[in-house]
Amino acid sequence: MGKLRANTGIDEFDLPTEVQWEYACRAGTTTIYSYDDAPNGDYMWYDGNSRGETHEVGTKLPNAWGLYDMHGNALEWCLDWYAADISTLNGAVNANGLYLADGTTAGENRVRRSGYFLSGINDCRSATRGSAGPRTLNDSWSTIRPAAPAVAK
């Protein structure tokens, strides 16, 4: 993220929070996929169509906001530290991504979202979440999708 900030001059670039990621994935819908309630291989790479590998972004249909590969293909890192039981946040939005459900700021794993090319099609829905430690940052099935504040026109 530091290289991205330096190359663009936009200091606010960061990983999206888990809430921001899901909002972008759903693209204004209330369904578990960003297009309707049924899993659809036209929008995602998953274990049934990926041939066991990641694919170039943009080879499937985008969601309603023009974002590609929000379901499947590669897991996406979020800013949030992982908490297995997010209900303990009592409905509070973990907007800064730094707090675990118990209120501490130390965490071992960060949230990863979207499902990936080896996930079953039902594991690529917008609510699917998992985690991994920072040591796995360079695995071949995880990626980042930078977020930055909107610029007023």
Chimera marker file (.cmm) of the C-alpha trace (Angstrom):
<marker_set name="trace">
<marker id="1" x="0.000" y="0.000" z="0.000" r="1" g="1" b="0" radius="0.5"/>
<marker id="2" x="2.943" y="2.289" z="0.673" r="1" g="1" b="0" radius="0.5"/>
<marker id="3" x="4.116" y="2.009" z="-2.951" r="1" g="1" b="0" radius="0.5"/>
<marker id="4" x="0.605" y="2.744" z="-4.208" r="1" g="1" b="0" radius="0.5"/>
<marker id="5" x="0.360" y="5.811" z="-1.976" r="1" g="1" b="0" radius="0.5"/>
<marker id="6" x="3.786" y="7.036" z="-3.091" r="1" g="1" b="0" radius="0.5"/>
<marker id="7" x="3.139" y="6.475" z="-6.807" r="1" g="1" b="0" radius="0.5"/>
<marker id="8" x="-0.289" y="8.138" z="-6.826" r="1" g="1" b="0" radius="0.5"/>
<marker id="9" x="0.183" y="10.828" z="-4.207" r="1" g="1" b="0" radius="0.5"/>
<marker id="10" x="-3.058" y="9.656" z="-2.560" r="1" g="1" b="0" radius="0.5"/>
<marker id="11" x="-2.200" y="9.092" z="1.093" r="1" g="1" b="0" radius="0.5"/>
<marker id="12" x="-5.661" y="7.731" z="1.913" r="1" g="1" b="0" radius="0.5"/>
<marker id="13" x="-5.304" y="4.497" z="-0.109" r="1" g="1" b="0" radius="0.5"/>
<marker id="14" x="-5.728" y="1.482" z="2.145" r="1" g="1" b="0" radius="0.5"/>
<marker id="15" x="-7.366" y="-1.902" z="2.250" r="1" g="1" b="0" radius="0.5"/>
<marker id="16" x="-11.153" y="-1.675" z="2.496" r="1" g="1" b="0" radius="0.5"/>
<marker id="17" x="-12.744" y="-2.490" z="5.817" r="1" g="1" b="0" radius="0.5"/>
<marker id="18" x="-14.857" y="-5.615" z="5.839" r="1" g="1" b="0" radius="0.5"/>
<marker id="19" x="-17.999" y="-3.466" z="5.761" r="1" g="1" b="0" radius="0.5"/>
<marker id="20" x="-16.730" y="-1.428" z="2.793" r="1" g="1" b="0" radius="0.5"/>
<marker id="21" x="-15.823" y="-4.607" z="0.902" r="1" g="1" b="0" radius="0.5"/>
<marker id="22" x="-19.271" y="-6.155" z="1.372" r="1" g="1" b="0" radius="0.5"/>
<marker id="23" x="-21.025" y="-2.903" z="0.430" r="1" g="1" b="0" radius="0.5"/>
<marker id="24" x="-18.996" y="-2.744" z="-2.815" r="1" g="1" b="0" radius="0.5"/>
<marker id="25" x="-19.615" y="-6.432" z="-3.510" r="1" g="1" b="0" radius="0.5"/>
<marker id="26" x="-23.385" y="-6.151" z="-3.088" r="1" g="1" b="0" radius="0.5"/>
<marker id="27" x="-23.492" y="-3.039" z="-5.332" r="1" g="1" b="0" radius="0.5"/>
<marker id="28" x="-26.795" y="-1.780" z="-3.968" r="1" g="1" b="0" radius="0.5"/>
<marker id="29" x="-28.509" y="-5.175" z="-3.887" r="1" g="1" b="0" radius="0.5"/>
<marker id="30" x="-29.895" y="-7.007" z="-0.882" r="1" g="1" b="0" radius="0.5"/>
<marker id="31" x="-29.127" y="-10.470" z="-2.260" r="1" g="1" b="0" radius="0.5"/>
<marker id="32" x="-26.271" y="-12.781" z="-1.299" r="1" g="1" b="0" radius="0.5"/>
<marker id="33" x="-24.739" y="-12.350" z="-4.747" r="1" g="1" b="0" radius="0.5"/>
<marker id="34" x="-24.365" y="-8.962" z="-6.412" r="1" g="1" b="0" radius="0.5"/>
<marker id="35" x="-26.691" y="-9.908" z="-9.283" r="1" g="1" b="0" radius="0.5"/>
<marker id="36" x="-29.517" y="-12.049" z="-7.787" r="1" g="1" b="0" radius="0.5"/>
<marker id="37" x="-30.088" y="-14.858" z="-5.271" r="1" g="1" b="0" radius="0.5"/>
<marker id="38" x="-28.731" y="-17.704" z="-7.419" r="1" g="1" b="0" radius="0.5"/>
<marker id="39" x="-25.050" y="-18.564" z="-7.887" r="1" g="1" b="0" radius="0.5"/>
<marker id="40" x="-24.006" y="-17.883" z="-11.482" r="1" g="1" b="0" radius="0.5"/>
<marker id="41" x="-20.755" y="-18.818" z="-13.203" r="1" g="1" b="0" radius="0.5"/>
<marker id="42" x="-21.118" y="-15.845" z="-15.567" r="1" g="1" b="0" radius="0.5"/>
<marker id="43" x="-20.000" y="-13.597" z="-12.681" r="1" g="1" b="0" radius="0.5"/>
<marker id="44" x="-17.385" y="-15.675" z="-10.889" r="1" g="1" b="0" radius="0.5"/>
<marker id="45" x="-14.525" y="-18.135" z="-11.097" r="1" g="1" b="0" radius="0.5"/>
<marker id="46" x="-15.025" y="-21.014" z="-8.640" r="1" g="1" b="0" radius="0.5"/>
<marker id="47" x="-14.001" y="-24.662" z="-8.347" r="1" g="1" b="0" radius="0.5"/>
<marker id="48" x="-16.483" y="-25.770" z="-11.023" r="1" g="1" b="0" radius="0.5"/>
<marker id="49" x="-15.190" y="-23.554" z="-13.841" r="1" g="1" b="0" radius="0.5"/>
<marker id="50" x="-11.710" y="-22.258" z="-12.941" r="1" g="1" b="0" radius="0.5"/>
<marker id="51" x="-9.635" y="-25.279" z="-14.027" r="1" g="1" b="0" radius="0.5"/>
<marker id="52" x="-7.833" y="-24.904" z="-10.664" r="1" g="1" b="0" radius="0.5"/>
<marker id="53" x="-6.239" y="-21.512" z="-11.362" r="1" g="1" b="0" radius="0.5"/>
<marker id="54" x="-6.843" y="-17.788" z="-11.099" r="1" g="1" b="0" radius="0.5"/>
<marker id="55" x="-7.917" y="-15.846" z="-14.179" r="1" g="1" b="0" radius="0.5"/>
<marker id="56" x="-7.351" y="-12.367" z="-15.553" r="1" g="1" b="0" radius="0.5"/>
<marker id="57" x="-9.648" y="-9.805" z="-13.931" r="1" g="1" b="0" radius="0.5"/>
<marker id="58" x="-12.518" y="-8.733" z="-16.160" r="1" g="1" b="0" radius="0.5"/>
<marker id="59" x="-13.124" y="-12.047" z="-17.907" r="1" g="1" b="0" radius="0.5"/>
<marker id="60" x="-16.460" y="-12.493" z="-16.100" r="1" g="1" b="0" radius="0.5"/>
<marker id="61" x="-19.367" y="-10.023" z="-15.884" r="1" g="1" b="0" radius="0.5"/>
<marker id="62" x="-19.039" y="-7.088" z="-13.438" r="1" g="1" b="0" radius="0.5"/>
<marker id="63" x="-21.505" y="-6.253" z="-10.687" r="1" g="1" b="0" radius="0.5"/>
<marker id="64" x="-23.947" y="-3.340" z="-11.073" r="1" g="1" b="0" radius="0.5"/>
<marker id="65" x="-21.252" y="-0.846" z="-10.063" r="1" g="1" b="0" radius="0.5"/>
<marker id="66" x="-18.777" y="-2.147" z="-12.634" r="1" g="1" b="0" radius="0.5"/>
<marker id="67" x="-16.567" y="-4.031" z="-10.163" r="1" g="1" b="0" radius="0.5"/>
<marker id="68" x="-15.169" y="-7.313" z="-11.449" r="1" g="1" b="0" radius="0.5"/>
<marker id="69" x="-14.423" y="-10.529" z="-9.568" r="1" g="1" b="0" radius="0.5"/>
<marker id="70" x="-16.145" y="-9.582" z="-6.331" r="1" g="1" b="0" radius="0.5"/>
<marker id="71" x="-17.255" y="-13.228" z="-6.150" r="1" g="1" b="0" radius="0.5"/>
<marker id="72" x="-14.532" y="-15.841" z="-6.521" r="1" g="1" b="0" radius="0.5"/>
<marker id="73" x="-11.249" y="-15.892" z="-8.466" r="1" g="1" b="0" radius="0.5"/>
<marker id="74" x="-9.033" y="-14.618" z="-5.608" r="1" g="1" b="0" radius="0.5"/>
<marker id="75" x="-9.540" y="-13.971" z="-1.906" r="1" g="1" b="0" radius="0.5"/>
<marker id="76" x="-9.351" y="-10.277" z="-1.026" r="1" g="1" b="0" radius="0.5"/>
<marker id="77" x="-7.619" y="-8.883" z="2.049" r="1" g="1" b="0" radius="0.5"/>
<marker id="78" x="-9.542" y="-6.472" z="4.273" r="1" g="1" b="0" radius="0.5"/>
<marker id="79" x="-8.204" y="-4.002" z="6.813" r="1" g="1" b="0" radius="0.5"/>
<marker id="80" x="-10.097" y="-5.636" z="9.691" r="1" g="1" b="0" radius="0.5"/>
<marker id="81" x="-8.522" y="-8.052" z="12.084" r="1" g="1" b="0" radius="0.5"/>
<marker id="82" x="-10.560" y="-11.253" z="12.115" r="1" g="1" b="0" radius="0.5"/>
<marker id="83" x="-13.081" y="-11.908" z="14.873" r="1" g="1" b="0" radius="0.5"/>
<marker id="84" x="-14.989" y="-15.180" z="14.602" r="1" g="1" b="0" radius="0.5"/>
<marker id="85" x="-18.083" y="-13.790" z="16.332" r="1" g="1" b="0" radius="0.5"/>
<marker id="86" x="-18.758" y="-10.350" z="14.917" r="1" g="1" b="0" radius="0.5"/>
<marker id="87" x="-22.071" y="-10.217" z="16.806" r="1" g="1" b="0" radius="0.5"/>
<marker id="88" x="-20.073" y="-9.275" z="19.913" r="1" g="1" b="0" radius="0.5"/>
<marker id="89" x="-19.517" y="-5.865" z="18.309" r="1" g="1" b="0" radius="0.5"/>
<marker id="90" x="-23.177" y="-5.212" z="19.243" r="1" g="1" b="0" radius="0.5"/>
<marker id="91" x="-23.982" y="-3.813" z="15.814" r="1" g="1" b="0" radius="0.5"/>
<marker id="92" x="-21.155" y="-1.290" z="15.867" r="1" g="1" b="0" radius="0.5"/>
<marker id="93" x="-19.360" y="-0.778" z="12.577" r="1" g="1" b="0" radius="0.5"/>
<marker id="94" x="-15.703" y="-1.751" z="12.842" r="1" g="1" b="0" radius="0.5"/>
<marker id="95" x="-14.910" y="1.195" z="10.575" r="1" g="1" b="0" radius="0.5"/>
<marker id="96" x="-11.192" y="1.511" z="11.264" r="1" g="1" b="0" radius="0.5"/>
<marker id="97" x="-10.510" y="-2.192" z="11.029" r="1" g="1" b="0" radius="0.5"/>
<marker id="98" x="-8.264" y="-2.248" z="14.048" r="1" g="1" b="0" radius="0.5"/>
<marker id="99" x="-10.401" y="-3.760" z="16.798" r="1" g="1" b="0" radius="0.5"/>
<marker id="100" x="-11.195" y="-7.346" z="17.547" r="1" g="1" b="0" radius="0.5"/>
<marker id="101" x="-14.573" y="-8.268" z="18.981" r="1" g="1" b="0" radius="0.5"/>
<marker id="102" x="-13.089" y="-8.260" z="22.490" r="1" g="1" b="0" radius="0.5"/>
<marker id="103" x="-11.959" y="-4.633" z="22.056" r="1" g="1" b="0" radius="0.5"/>
<marker id="104" x="-8.245" y="-5.341" z="21.750" r="1" g="1" b="0" radius="0.5"/>
<marker id="105" x="-6.147" y="-4.051" z="18.877" r="1" g="1" b="0" radius="0.5"/>
<marker id="106" x="-3.827" y="-7.037" z="18.591" r="1" g="1" b="0" radius="0.5"/>
<marker id="107" x="-4.797" y="-9.702" z="16.126" r="1" g="1" b="0" radius="0.5"/>
<marker id="108" x="-3.215" y="-12.664" z="14.445" r="1" g="1" b="0" radius="0.5"/>
<marker id="109" x="-5.364" y="-12.871" z="11.322" r="1" g="1" b="0" radius="0.5"/>
<marker id="110" x="-6.899" y="-10.386" z="8.918" r="1" g="1" b="0" radius="0.5"/>
<marker id="111" x="-10.249" y="-10.861" z="7.213" r="1" g="1" b="0" radius="0.5"/>
<marker id="112" x="-10.305" y="-12.199" z="3.659" r="1" g="1" b="0" radius="0.5"/>
<marker id="113" x="-13.466" y="-12.042" z="1.549" r="1" g="1" b="0" radius="0.5"/>
<marker id="114" x="-14.954" y="-13.220" z="-1.786" r="1" g="1" b="0" radius="0.5"/>
<marker id="115" x="-14.169" y="-16.911" z="-2.115" r="1" g="1" b="0" radius="0.5"/>
<marker id="116" x="-11.595" y="-17.985" z="-4.687" r="1" g="1" b="0" radius="0.5"/>
<marker id="117" x="-10.995" y="-20.251" z="-7.653" r="1" g="1" b="0" radius="0.5"/>
<marker id="118" x="-10.979" y="-23.406" z="-5.478" r="1" g="1" b="0" radius="0.5"/>
<marker id="119" x="-14.097" y="-22.425" z="-3.481" r="1" g="1" b="0" radius="0.5"/>
<marker id="120" x="-17.435" y="-24.071" z="-4.091" r="1" g="1" b="0" radius="0.5"/>
<marker id="121" x="-19.876" y="-21.779" z="-5.879" r="1" g="1" b="0" radius="0.5"/>
<marker id="122" x="-21.956" y="-21.257" z="-2.697" r="1" g="1" b="0" radius="0.5"/>
<marker id="123" x="-18.808" y="-20.144" z="-0.837" r="1" g="1" b="0" radius="0.5"/>
<marker id="124" x="-18.394" y="-17.182" z="-3.194" r="1" g="1" b="0" radius="0.5"/>
<marker id="125" x="-21.410" y="-15.251" z="-1.881" r="1" g="1" b="0" radius="0.5"/>
<marker id="126" x="-21.049" y="-11.720" z="-0.518" r="1" g="1" b="0" radius="0.5"/>
<marker id="127" x="-21.307" y="-12.768" z="3.136" r="1" g="1" b="0" radius="0.5"/>
<marker id="128" x="-18.587" y="-15.422" z="2.999" r="1" g="1" b="0" radius="0.5"/>
<marker id="129" x="-15.659" y="-14.500" z="5.200" r="1" g="1" b="0" radius="0.5"/>
<marker id="130" x="-12.462" y="-16.111" z="6.330" r="1" g="1" b="0" radius="0.5"/>
<marker id="131" x="-9.088" y="-15.130" z="7.661" r="1" g="1" b="0" radius="0.5"/>
<marker id="132" x="-5.380" y="-15.687" z="7.372" r="1" g="1" b="0" radius="0.5"/>
<marker id="133" x="-2.235" y="-14.427" z="9.008" r="1" g="1" b="0" radius="0.5"/>
<marker id="134" x="-0.033" y="-11.816" z="7.358" r="1" g="1" b="0" radius="0.5"/>
<marker id="135" x="2.532" y="-14.535" z="6.531" r="1" g="1" b="0" radius="0.5"/>
<marker id="136" x="0.179" y="-15.782" z="3.809" r="1" g="1" b="0" radius="0.5"/>
<marker id="137" x="0.061" y="-12.386" z="2.099" r="1" g="1" b="0" radius="0.5"/>
<marker id="138" x="2.060" y="-13.698" z="-0.844" r="1" g="1" b="0" radius="0.5"/>
<marker id="139" x="-0.006" y="-16.809" z="-1.537" r="1" g="1" b="0" radius="0.5"/>
<marker id="140" x="-1.228" y="-17.200" z="-5.091" r="1" g="1" b="0" radius="0.5"/>
<marker id="141" x="-4.943" y="-16.974" z="-4.294" r="1" g="1" b="0" radius="0.5"/>
<marker id="142" x="-5.098" y="-13.688" z="-2.356" r="1" g="1" b="0" radius="0.5"/>
<marker id="143" x="-5.113" y="-10.153" z="-3.684" r="1" g="1" b="0" radius="0.5"/>
<marker id="144" x="-5.813" y="-6.593" z="-2.623" r="1" g="1" b="0" radius="0.5"/>
<marker id="145" x="-8.471" y="-4.181" z="-3.858" r="1" g="1" b="0" radius="0.5"/>
<marker id="146" x="-7.389" y="-0.722" z="-2.672" r="1" g="1" b="0" radius="0.5"/>
<marker id="147" x="-9.947" y="1.719" z="-1.339" r="1" g="1" b="0" radius="0.5"/>
<marker id="148" x="-9.755" y="5.501" z="-1.171" r="1" g="1" b="0" radius="0.5"/>
<marker id="149" x="-12.208" y="8.215" z="-0.138" r="1" g="1" b="0" radius="0.5"/>
<marker id="150" x="-14.541" y="9.493" z="-2.842" r="1" g="1" b="0" radius="0.5"/>
<marker id="151" x="-13.552" y="12.779" z="-4.409" r="1" g="1" b="0" radius="0.5"/>
<marker id="152" x="-16.292" y="15.405" z="-4.531" r="1" g="1" b="0" radius="0.5"/>
<marker id="153" x="-17.000" y="16.812" z="-7.996" r="1" g="1" b="0" radius="0.5"/>
<link id1="1" id2="2" r="1" g="1" b="0" radius="0.2"/>
<link id1="2" id2="3" r="1" g="1" b="0" radius="0.2"/>
<link id1="3" id2="4" r="1" g="1" b="0" radius="0.2"/>
<link id1="4" id2="5" r="1" g="1" b="0" radius="0.2"/>
<link id1="5" id2="6" r="1" g="1" b="0" radius="0.2"/>
<link id1="6" id2="7" r="1" g="1" b="0" radius="0.2"/>
<link id1="7" id2="8" r="1" g="1" b="0" radius="0.2"/>
<link id1="8" id2="9" r="1" g="1" b="0" radius="0.2"/>
<link id1="9" id2="10" r="1" g="1" b="0" radius="0.2"/>
<link id1="10" id2="11" r="1" g="1" b="0" radius="0.2"/>
<link id1="11" id2="12" r="1" g="1" b="0" radius="0.2"/>
<link id1="12" id2="13" r="1" g="1" b="0" radius="0.2"/>
<link id1="13" id2="14" r="1" g="1" b="0" radius="0.2"/>
<link id1="14" id2="15" r="1" g="1" b="0" radius="0.2"/>
<link id1="15" id2="16" r="1" g="1" b="0" radius="0.2"/>
<link id1="16" id2="17" r="1" g="1" b="0" radius="0.2"/>
<link id1="17" id2="18" r="1" g="1" b="0" radius="0.2"/>
<link id1="18" id2="19" r="1" g="1" b="0" radius="0.2"/>
<link id1="19" id2="20" r="1" g="1" b="0" radius="0.2"/>
<link id1="20" id2="21" r="1" g="1" b="0" radius="0.2"/>
<link id1="21" id2="22" r="1" g="1" b="0" radius="0.2"/>
<link id1="22" id2="23" r="1" g="1" b="0" radius="0.2"/>
<link id1="23" id2="24" r="1" g="1" b="0" radius="0.2"/>
<link id1="24" id2="25" r="1" g="1" b="0" radius="0.2"/>
<link id1="25" id2="26" r="1" g="1" b="0" radius="0.2"/>
<link id1="26" id2="27" r="1" g="1" b="0" radius="0.2"/>
<link id1="27" id2="28" r="1" g="1" b="0" radius="0.2"/>
<link id1="28" id2="29" r="1" g="1" b="0" radius="0.2"/>
<link id1="29" id2="30" r="1" g="1" b="0" radius="0.2"/>
<link id1="30" id2="31" r="1" g="1" b="0" radius="0.2"/>
<link id1="31" id2="32" r="1" g="1" b="0" radius="0.2"/>
<link id1="32" id2="33" r="1" g="1" b="0" radius="0.2"/>
<link id1="33" id2="34" r="1" g="1" b="0" radius="0.2"/>
<link id1="34" id2="35" r="1" g="1" b="0" radius="0.2"/>
<link id1="35" id2="36" r="1" g="1" b="0" radius="0.2"/>
<link id1="36" id2="37" r="1" g="1" b="0" radius="0.2"/>
<link id1="37" id2="38" r="1" g="1" b="0" radius="0.2"/>
<link id1="38" id2="39" r="1" g="1" b="0" radius="0.2"/>
<link id1="39" id2="40" r="1" g="1" b="0" radius="0.2"/>
<link id1="40" id2="41" r="1" g="1" b="0" radius="0.2"/>
<link id1="41" id2="42" r="1" g="1" b="0" radius="0.2"/>
<link id1="42" id2="43" r="1" g="1" b="0" radius="0.2"/>
<link id1="43" id2="44" r="1" g="1" b="0" radius="0.2"/>
<link id1="44" id2="45" r="1" g="1" b="0" radius="0.2"/>
<link id1="45" id2="46" r="1" g="1" b="0" radius="0.2"/>
<link id1="46" id2="47" r="1" g="1" b="0" radius="0.2"/>
<link id1="47" id2="48" r="1" g="1" b="0" radius="0.2"/>
<link id1="48" id2="49" r="1" g="1" b="0" radius="0.2"/>
<link id1="49" id2="50" r="1" g="1" b="0" radius="0.2"/>
<link id1="50" id2="51" r="1" g="1" b="0" radius="0.2"/>
<link id1="51" id2="52" r="1" g="1" b="0" radius="0.2"/>
<link id1="52" id2="53" r="1" g="1" b="0" radius="0.2"/>
<link id1="53" id2="54" r="1" g="1" b="0" radius="0.2"/>
<link id1="54" id2="55" r="1" g="1" b="0" radius="0.2"/>
<link id1="55" id2="56" r="1" g="1" b="0" radius="0.2"/>
<link id1="56" id2="57" r="1" g="1" b="0" radius="0.2"/>
<link id1="57" id2="58" r="1" g="1" b="0" radius="0.2"/>
<link id1="58" id2="59" r="1" g="1" b="0" radius="0.2"/>
<link id1="59" id2="60" r="1" g="1" b="0" radius="0.2"/>
<link id1="60" id2="61" r="1" g="1" b="0" radius="0.2"/>
<link id1="61" id2="62" r="1" g="1" b="0" radius="0.2"/>
<link id1="62" id2="63" r="1" g="1" b="0" radius="0.2"/>
<link id1="63" id2="64" r="1" g="1" b="0" radius="0.2"/>
<link id1="64" id2="65" r="1" g="1" b="0" radius="0.2"/>
<link id1="65" id2="66" r="1" g="1" b="0" radius="0.2"/>
<link id1="66" id2="67" r="1" g="1" b="0" radius="0.2"/>
<link id1="67" id2="68" r="1" g="1" b="0" radius="0.2"/>
<link id1="68" id2="69" r="1" g="1" b="0" radius="0.2"/>
<link id1="69" id2="70" r="1" g="1" b="0" radius="0.2"/>
<link id1="70" id2="71" r="1" g="1" b="0" radius="0.2"/>
<link id1="71" id2="72" r="1" g="1" b="0" radius="0.2"/>
<link id1="72" id2="73" r="1" g="1" b="0" radius="0.2"/>
<link id1="73" id2="74" r="1" g="1" b="0" radius="0.2"/>
<link id1="74" id2="75" r="1" g="1" b="0" radius="0.2"/>
<link id1="75" id2="76" r="1" g="1" b="0" radius="0.2"/>
<link id1="76" id2="77" r="1" g="1" b="0" radius="0.2"/>
<link id1="77" id2="78" r="1" g="1" b="0" radius="0.2"/>
<link id1="78" id2="79" r="1" g="1" b="0" radius="0.2"/>
<link id1="79" id2="80" r="1" g="1" b="0" radius="0.2"/>
<link id1="80" id2="81" r="1" g="1" b="0" radius="0.2"/>
<link id1="81" id2="82" r="1" g="1" b="0" radius="0.2"/>
<link id1="82" id2="83" r="1" g="1" b="0" radius="0.2"/>
<link id1="83" id2="84" r="1" g="1" b="0" radius="0.2"/>
<link id1="84" id2="85" r="1" g="1" b="0" radius="0.2"/>
<link id1="85" id2="86" r="1" g="1" b="0" radius="0.2"/>
<link id1="86" id2="87" r="1" g="1" b="0" radius="0.2"/>
<link id1="87" id2="88" r="1" g="1" b="0" radius="0.2"/>
<link id1="88" id2="89" r="1" g="1" b="0" radius="0.2"/>
<link id1="89" id2="90" r="1" g="1" b="0" radius="0.2"/>
<link id1="90" id2="91" r="1" g="1" b="0" radius="0.2"/>
<link id1="91" id2="92" r="1" g="1" b="0" radius="0.2"/>
<link id1="92" id2="93" r="1" g="1" b="0" radius="0.2"/>
<link id1="93" id2="94" r="1" g="1" b="0" radius="0.2"/>
<link id1="94" id2="95" r="1" g="1" b="0" radius="0.2"/>
<link id1="95" id2="96" r="1" g="1" b="0" radius="0.2"/>
<link id1="96" id2="97" r="1" g="1" b="0" radius="0.2"/>
<link id1="97" id2="98" r="1" g="1" b="0" radius="0.2"/>
<link id1="98" id2="99" r="1" g="1" b="0" radius="0.2"/>
<link id1="99" id2="100" r="1" g="1" b="0" radius="0.2"/>
<link id1="100" id2="101" r="1" g="1" b="0" radius="0.2"/>
<link id1="101" id2="102" r="1" g="1" b="0" radius="0.2"/>
<link id1="102" id2="103" r="1" g="1" b="0" radius="0.2"/>
<link id1="103" id2="104" r="1" g="1" b="0" radius="0.2"/>
<link id1="104" id2="105" r="1" g="1" b="0" radius="0.2"/>
<link id1="105" id2="106" r="1" g="1" b="0" radius="0.2"/>
<link id1="106" id2="107" r="1" g="1" b="0" radius="0.2"/>
<link id1="107" id2="108" r="1" g="1" b="0" radius="0.2"/>
<link id1="108" id2="109" r="1" g="1" b="0" radius="0.2"/>
<link id1="109" id2="110" r="1" g="1" b="0" radius="0.2"/>
<link id1="110" id2="111" r="1" g="1" b="0" radius="0.2"/>
<link id1="111" id2="112" r="1" g="1" b="0" radius="0.2"/>
<link id1="112" id2="113" r="1" g="1" b="0" radius="0.2"/>
<link id1="113" id2="114" r="1" g="1" b="0" radius="0.2"/>
<link id1="114" id2="115" r="1" g="1" b="0" radius="0.2"/>
<link id1="115" id2="116" r="1" g="1" b="0" radius="0.2"/>
<link id1="116" id2="117" r="1" g="1" b="0" radius="0.2"/>
<link id1="117" id2="118" r="1" g="1" b="0" radius="0.2"/>
<link id1="118" id2="119" r="1" g="1" b="0" radius="0.2"/>
<link id1="119" id2="120" r="1" g="1" b="0" radius="0.2"/>
<link id1="120" id2="121" r="1" g="1" b="0" radius="0.2"/>
<link id1="121" id2="122" r="1" g="1" b="0" radius="0.2"/>
<link id1="122" id2="123" r="1" g="1" b="0" radius="0.2"/>
<link id1="123" id2="124" r="1" g="1" b="0" radius="0.2"/>
<link id1="124" id2="125" r="1" g="1" b="0" radius="0.2"/>
<link id1="125" id2="126" r="1" g="1" b="0" radius="0.2"/>
<link id1="126" id2="127" r="1" g="1" b="0" radius="0.2"/>
<link id1="127" id2="128" r="1" g="1" b="0" radius="0.2"/>
<link id1="128" id2="129" r="1" g="1" b="0" radius="0.2"/>
<link id1="129" id2="130" r="1" g="1" b="0" radius="0.2"/>
<link id1="130" id2="131" r="1" g="1" b="0" radius="0.2"/>
<link id1="131" id2="132" r="1" g="1" b="0" radius="0.2"/>
<link id1="132" id2="133" r="1" g="1" b="0" radius="0.2"/>
<link id1="133" id2="134" r="1" g="1" b="0" radius="0.2"/>
<link id1="134" id2="135" r="1" g="1" b="0" radius="0.2"/>
<link id1="135" id2="136" r="1" g="1" b="0" radius="0.2"/>
<link id1="136" id2="137" r="1" g="1" b="0" radius="0.2"/>
<link id1="137" id2="138" r="1" g="1" b="0" radius="0.2"/>
<link id1="138" id2="139" r="1" g="1" b="0" radius="0.2"/>
<link id1="139" id2="140" r="1" g="1" b="0" radius="0.2"/>
<link id1="140" id2="141" r="1" g="1" b="0" radius="0.2"/>
<link id1="141" id2="142" r="1" g="1" b="0" radius="0.2"/>
<link id1="142" id2="143" r="1" g="1" b="0" radius="0.2"/>
<link id1="143" id2="144" r="1" g="1" b="0" radius="0.2"/>
<link id1="144" id2="145" r="1" g="1" b="0" radius="0.2"/>
<link id1="145" id2="146" r="1" g="1" b="0" radius="0.2"/>
<link id1="146" id2="147" r="1" g="1" b="0" radius="0.2"/>
<link id1="147" id2="148" r="1" g="1" b="0" radius="0.2"/>
<link id1="148" id2="149" r="1" g="1" b="0" radius="0.2"/>
<link id1="149" id2="150" r="1" g="1" b="0" radius="0.2"/>
<link id1="150" id2="151" r="1" g="1" b="0" radius="0.2"/>
<link id1="151" id2="152" r="1" g="1" b="0" radius="0.2"/>
<link id1="152" id2="153" r="1" g="1" b="0" radius="0.2"/>
</marker_set>
